[in-house]
Amino acid sequence: MSSSDNTIPIEAWNTVLFEKFSRFRDVVTRGLSGHSDELLRRRPYQPDAYVLDIGCGFGDTTLQIAQQVGVKGSAAGVDCASNFIDLARVEAKQKGIANVHYFAADVQAHDLFGPYDHAFSRFGTQFFNLPGAAFRNIRSVLKPGGTFSMIVWRKREDNPWVNKAEVLVKGMVPVVSHEDTDQVHCGPGPFSMAGADLVSDLLRGAGFDRISFERYDTPICIGRTLDEAIECAMALGPAGEIIRLAAEEGQKRKPEVIDALQKLFKPYLRGDGVWLDSSSWFVSARNPAS
């Protein structure tokens, strides 16, 4: 299968990753919202705007945007995984929010409808096999002068909330590359857009201008208890992927990994959970005015 084909990542997000993210939904959404809440505070969308939320997942950011733009505006959430979209639709309907809708699509290849005043993404652009194609597609549905704001993780070393567990597990479990297994996987991974120069070149190559980066650091709670933090690390992120892709060998090493993670996380345990530092880029770009 071509490295540009998103079939495997889409299957992963619809199956094993959907199940894991659903299991730890509260931890994940509370942790990630530390970044998206700040960006939406700094750059709120104006009433009557039409905004596309890319890689919307459970749809929580789409609902936030819908509240910002008010009844005269609207928010559309798109995700490659139909299971996330189905759940987001049900919950939006239950909450009676009428100015939001969701659709499933591969952002790098499918019609995104529009035109939109703005596009937004919270950690949803890092898994594109062809980010240049995805960025061109996003720009094609933005109005002239429309903006694209995305949050992406900075380098691993500045994200100990996930990097510490990854380094530990790599020293204990054989690392299996995506090319050496027939198991589904998430795609390029959470740090594929950590380099500002690379991302800037991709956006400029897609036709965007006025590209800027703002660093934002904030602690993340990776579990309300020590046990939950360990379970989350074993299931999600690079550490969890290493264990899963190692298959039988990964399962065999789990007891010693759990013991090591307990020692690793214990110094970061507070009264309200296990907290470690995280670091992201707030990236902004504009579709040039015609």
C-alpha positions as a Python dict, from the first residue, in 0.01 Angstrom:
ca = {
    (1, 'M'): (0, 0, 0),
    (2, 'S'): (125, 349, -85),
    (3, 'S'): (260, 560, 199),
    (4, 'S'): (21, 831, 84),
    (5, 'D'): (-285, 608, 134),
    (6, 'N'): (-477, 686, 452),
    (7, 'T'): (-672, 358, 461),
    (8, 'I'): (-469, 207, 746),
    (9, 'P'): (-473, 516, 974),
    (10, 'I'): (-846, 564, 911),
    (11, 'E'): (-911, 202, 1009),
    (12, 'A'): (-701, 252, 1322),
    (13, 'W'): (-894, 565, 1427),
    (14, 'N'): (-1224, 385, 1363),
    (15, 'T'): (-1132, 75, 1565),
    (16, 'V'): (-853, 34, 1821),
    (17, 'L'): (-779, 406, 1866),
    (18, 'F'): (-1147, 499, 1886),
    (19, 'E'): (-1193, 240, 2159),
    (20, 'K'): (-890, 362, 2355),
    (21, 'F'): (-970, 731, 2323),
    (22, 'S'): (-1330, 660, 2428),
    (23, 'R'): (-1206, 474, 2735),
    (24, 'F'): (-987, 767, 2841),
    (25, 'R'): (-1205, 1038, 2694),
    (26, 'D'): (-1221, 1254, 3006),
    (27, 'V'): (-844, 1250, 3057),
    (28, 'V'): (-775, 1318, 2689),
    (29, 'T'): (-1024, 1600, 2637),
    (30, 'R'): (-935, 1775, 2966),
    (31, 'G'): (-566, 1752, 2883),
    (32, 'L'): (-593, 1876, 2526),
    (33, 'S'): (-840, 2151, 2618),
    (34, 'G'): (-564, 2319, 2815),
    (35, 'H'): (-422, 2419, 2478),
    (36, 'S'): (-739, 2476, 2273),
    (37, 'D'): (-910, 2682, 2544),
    (38, 'E'): (-614, 2920, 2543),
    (39, 'L'): (-604, 2958, 2164),
    (40, 'L'): (-980, 3017, 2145),
    (41, 'R'): (-943, 3274, 2423),
    (42, 'R'): (-665, 3456, 2239),
    (43, 'R'): (-832, 3439, 1899),
    (44, 'P'): (-1207, 3406, 1945),
    (45, 'Y'): (-1423, 3368, 1637),
    (46, 'Q'): (-1664, 3647, 1563),
    (47, 'P'): (-2042, 3609, 1560),
    (48, 'D'): (-2175, 3495, 1220),
    (49, 'A'): (-1848, 3321, 1117),
    (50, 'Y'): (-1854, 2980, 944),
    (51, 'V'): (-1569, 2767, 1084),
    (52, 'L'): (-1433, 2425, 986),
    (53, 'D'): (-1293, 2217, 1276),
    (54, 'I'): (-1042, 1965, 1134),
    (55, 'G'): (-983, 1633, 1309),
    (56, 'C'): (-1264, 1717, 1549),
    (57, 'G'): (-1270, 1380, 1727),
    (58, 'F'): (-1545, 1383, 1989),
    (59, 'G'): (-1652, 1727, 1866),
    (60, 'D'): (-1593, 1922, 2187),
    (61, 'T'): (-1393, 2196, 2014),
    (62, 'T'): (-1658, 2219, 1742),
    (63, 'L'): (-1920, 2287, 2008),
    (64, 'Q'): (-1699, 2555, 2166),
    (65, 'I'): (-1661, 2724, 1829),
    (66, 'A'): (-2036, 2700, 1765),
    (67, 'Q'): (-2098, 2882, 2093),
    (68, 'Q'): (-1849, 3156, 1999),
    (69, 'V'): (-1998, 3224, 1657),
    (70, 'G'): (-2355, 3227, 1788),
    (71, 'V'): (-2681, 3151, 1612),
    (72, 'K'): (-2588, 3360, 1308),
    (73, 'G'): (-2272, 3156, 1256),
    (74, 'S'): (-2202, 2784, 1237),
    (75, 'A'): (-1931, 2527, 1295),
    (76, 'A'): (-1859, 2214, 1093),
    (77, 'G'): (-1656, 1930, 1241),
    (78, 'V'): (-1474, 1688, 1012),
    (79, 'D'): (-1287, 1372, 1106),
    (80, 'C'): (-1158, 1074, 910),
    (81, 'A'): (-1321, 834, 1158),
    (82, 'S'): (-1696, 793, 1118),
    (83, 'N'): (-1728, 650, 1470),
    (84, 'F'): (-1620, 984, 1618),
    (85, 'I'): (-1855, 1170, 1384),
    (86, 'D'): (-2153, 949, 1471),
    (87, 'L'): (-2097, 1008, 1842),
    (88, 'A'): (-2047, 1384, 1799),
    (89, 'R'): (-2375, 1411, 1602),
    (90, 'V'): (-2572, 1230, 1872),
    (91, 'E'): (-2429, 1444, 2152),
    (92, 'A'): (-2484, 1772, 1966),
    (93, 'K'): (-2846, 1673, 1907),
    (94, 'Q'): (-2890, 1579, 2274),
    (95, 'K'): (-2756, 1920, 2376),
    (96, 'G'): (-2989, 2096, 2131),
    (97, 'I'): (-2708, 2281, 1953),
    (98, 'A'): (-2843, 2366, 1609),
    (99, 'N'): (-2556, 2566, 1456),
    (100, 'V'): (-2314, 2272, 1437),
    (101, 'H'): (-2284, 1977, 1202),
    (102, 'Y'): (-2035, 1698, 1142),
    (103, 'F'): (-1915, 1493, 847),
    (104, 'A'): (-1661, 1218, 786),
    (105, 'A'): (-1390, 1281, 525),
    (106, 'D'): (-1022, 1232, 451),
    (107, 'V'): (-907, 1593, 464),
    (108, 'Q'): (-614, 1535, 230),
    (109, 'A'): (-836, 1397, -48),
    (110, 'H'): (-1211, 1456, -4),
    (111, 'D'): (-1451, 1745, -60),
    (112, 'L'): (-1468, 1964, 250),
    (113, 'F'): (-1762, 2172, 122),
    (114, 'G'): (-1746, 2534, 236),
    (115, 'P'): (-1659, 2808, 171),
    (116, 'Y'): (-1552, 2881, 529),
    (117, 'D'): (-1443, 3202, 696),
    (118, 'H'): (-1191, 3012, 908),
    (119, 'A'): (-1044, 2667, 969),
    (120, 'F'): (-927, 2535, 1304),
    (121, 'S'): (-757, 2220, 1429),
    (122, 'R'): (-655, 2095, 1773),
    (123, 'F'): (-389, 1829, 1719),
    (124, 'G'): (-579, 1698, 1417),
    (125, 'T'): (-331, 1771, 1137),
    (126, 'Q'): (-31, 1569, 1259),
    (127, 'F'): (-147, 1238, 1116),
    (128, 'F'): (-172, 1332, 747),
    (129, 'N'): (40, 1113, 521),
    (130, 'L'): (36, 1399, 269),
    (131, 'P'): (17, 1719, 475),
    (132, 'G'): (88, 1938, 173),
    (133, 'A'): (-214, 1796, -10),
    (134, 'A'): (-428, 1837, 303),
    (135, 'F'): (-323, 2201, 347),
    (136, 'R'): (-399, 2277, -18),
    (137, 'N'): (-742, 2120, 23),
    (138, 'I'): (-808, 2323, 337),
    (139, 'R'): (-705, 2647, 166),
    (140, 'S'): (-930, 2568, -130),
    (141, 'V'): (-1240, 2588, 93),
    (142, 'L'): (-1140, 2908, 274),
    (143, 'K'): (-1273, 3241, 158),
    (144, 'P'): (-1013, 3495, 41),
    (145, 'G'): (-857, 3637, 355),
    (146, 'G'): (-979, 3341, 561),
    (147, 'T'): (-757, 3212, 839),
    (148, 'F'): (-629, 2867, 935),
    (149, 'S'): (-531, 2813, 1300),
    (150, 'M'): (-393, 2483, 1422),
    (151, 'I'): (-239, 2348, 1740),
    (152, 'V'): (42, 2094, 1701),
    (153, 'W'): (285, 1944, 1948),
    (154, 'R'): (635, 2085, 1969),
    (155, 'K'): (935, 1852, 2001),
    (156, 'R'): (927, 1540, 2216),
    (157, 'E'): (1181, 1671, 2464),
    (158, 'D'): (950, 1959, 2557),
    (159, 'N'): (657, 1722, 2610),
    (160, 'P'): (755, 1503, 2906),
    (161, 'W'): (387, 1415, 2961),
    (162, 'V'): (427, 1168, 2675),
    (163, 'N'): (801, 1153, 2609),
    (164, 'K'): (908, 1020, 2948),
    (165, 'A'): (689, 711, 2913),
    (166, 'E'): (799, 659, 2552),
    (167, 'V'): (1169, 665, 2640),
    (168, 'L'): (1110, 426, 2930),
    (169, 'V'): (909, 177, 2721),
    (170, 'K'): (1158, 188, 2433),
    (171, 'G'): (1422, 65, 2675),
    (172, 'M'): (1207, -231, 2778),
    (173, 'V'): (1002, -339, 2474),
    (174, 'P'): (1125, -418, 2121),
    (175, 'V'): (1028, -137, 1883),
    (176, 'V'): (839, -257, 1574),
    (177, 'S'): (812, -12, 1283),
    (178, 'H'): (488, 36, 1094),
    (179, 'E'): (647, -123, 787),
    (180, 'D'): (722, -445, 977),
    (181, 'T'): (370, -517, 1098),
    (182, 'D'): (26, -568, 946),
    (183, 'Q'): (-142, -404, 1245),
    (184, 'V'): (-326, -78, 1195),
    (185, 'H'): (-154, 241, 1315),
    (186, 'C'): (-224, 613, 1353),
    (187, 'G'): (-6, 741, 1069),
    (188, 'P'): (298, 974, 1094),
    (189, 'G'): (245, 1042, 1465),
    (190, 'P'): (194, 1328, 1712),
    (191, 'F'): (531, 1498, 1658),
    (192, 'S'): (531, 1505, 1278),
    (193, 'M'): (477, 1883, 1280),
    (194, 'A'): (708, 1977, 1565),
    (195, 'G'): (949, 2159, 1333),
    (196, 'A'): (842, 2517, 1263),
    (197, 'D'): (1052, 2542, 945),
    (198, 'L'): (898, 2225, 800),
    (199, 'V'): (541, 2332, 879),
    (200, 'S'): (602, 2684, 748),
    (201, 'D'): (735, 2543, 420),
    (202, 'L'): (434, 2312, 388),
    (203, 'L'): (187, 2594, 448),
    (204, 'R'): (367, 2831, 213),
    (205, 'G'): (384, 2558, -51),
    (206, 'A'): (7, 2515, -15),
    (207, 'G'): (-42, 2887, -90),
    (208, 'F'): (-89, 3032, 259),
    (209, 'D'): (71, 3357, 371),
    (210, 'R'): (109, 3548, 700),
    (211, 'I'): (233, 3230, 871),
    (212, 'S'): (319, 3262, 1239),
    (213, 'F'): (405, 3040, 1537),
    (214, 'E'): (344, 3100, 1906),
    (215, 'R'): (479, 2861, 2167),
    (216, 'Y'): (241, 2767, 2447),
    (217, 'D'): (338, 2560, 2752),
    (218, 'T'): (97, 2423, 3011),
    (219, 'P'): (86, 2125, 3249),
    (220, 'I'): (-134, 1832, 3149),
    (221, 'C'): (-310, 1590, 3381),
    (222, 'I'): (-244, 1240, 3243),
    (223, 'G'): (-455, 1066, 3505),
    (224, 'R'): (-666, 1153, 3807),
    (225, 'T'): (-488, 876, 3998),
    (226, 'L'): (-151, 706, 3961),
    (227, 'D'): (-322, 389, 3832),
    (228, 'E'): (-516, 584, 3569),
    (229, 'A'): (-201, 762, 3451),
    (230, 'I'): (-29, 425, 3406),
    (231, 'E'): (-329, 277, 3223),
    (232, 'C'): (-348, 582, 2997),
    (233, 'A'): (24, 567, 2914),
    (234, 'M'): (-6, 197, 2836),
    (235, 'A'): (-297, 258, 2600),
    (236, 'L'): (-237, 592, 2428),
    (237, 'G'): (49, 780, 2266),
    (238, 'P'): (385, 646, 2149),
    (239, 'A'): (439, 430, 2459),
    (240, 'G'): (108, 254, 2407),
    (241, 'E'): (176, 209, 2037),
    (242, 'I'): (514, 47, 2108),
    (243, 'I'): (350, -206, 2339),
    (244, 'R'): (62, -276, 2100),
    (245, 'L'): (278, -315, 1789),
    (246, 'A'): (517, -547, 1976),
    (247, 'A'): (222, -786, 2003),
    (248, 'E'): (300, -1094, 2214),
    (249, 'E'): (636, -961, 2328),
    (250, 'G'): (475, -635, 2435),
    (251, 'Q'): (213, -818, 2638),
    (252, 'K'): (480, -1030, 2804),
    (253, 'R'): (669, -721, 2921),
    (254, 'K'): (363, -540, 3056),
    (255, 'P'): (404, -628, 3426),
    (256, 'E'): (758, -486, 3441),
    (257, 'V'): (654, -182, 3235),
    (258, 'I'): (371, -111, 3479),
    (259, 'D'): (612, -129, 3772),
    (260, 'A'): (856, 107, 3598),
    (261, 'L'): (579, 355, 3505),
    (262, 'Q'): (462, 364, 3864),
    (263, 'K'): (808, 472, 3978),
    (264, 'L'): (831, 719, 3689),
    (265, 'F'): (500, 896, 3755),
    (266, 'K'): (490, 891, 4134),
    (267, 'P'): (695, 1212, 4178),
    (268, 'Y'): (441, 1397, 3959),
    (269, 'L'): (135, 1290, 4161),
    (270, 'R'): (-61, 1576, 4318),
    (271, 'G'): (-386, 1582, 4507),
    (272, 'D'): (-579, 1624, 4181),
    (273, 'G'): (-387, 1382, 3962),
    (274, 'V'): (-58, 1320, 3782),
    (275, 'W'): (64, 1634, 3605),
    (276, 'L'): (353, 1680, 3360),
    (277, 'D'): (455, 1964, 3131),
    (278, 'S'): (343, 1993, 2769),
    (279, 'S'): (436, 2229, 2485),
    (280, 'S'): (260, 2316, 2161),
    (281, 'W'): (273, 2554, 1866),
    (282, 'F'): (-21, 2781, 1793),
    (283, 'V'): (18, 2808, 1416),
    (284, 'S'): (-173, 3063, 1212),
    (285, 'A'): (-189, 3123, 839),
    (286, 'R'): (-406, 3311, 591),
    (287, 'N'): (-556, 3234, 254),
    (288, 'P'): (-437, 3538, 58),
    (289, 'A'): (-705, 3789, -31),
    (290, 'S'): (-777, 3794, -404),
}
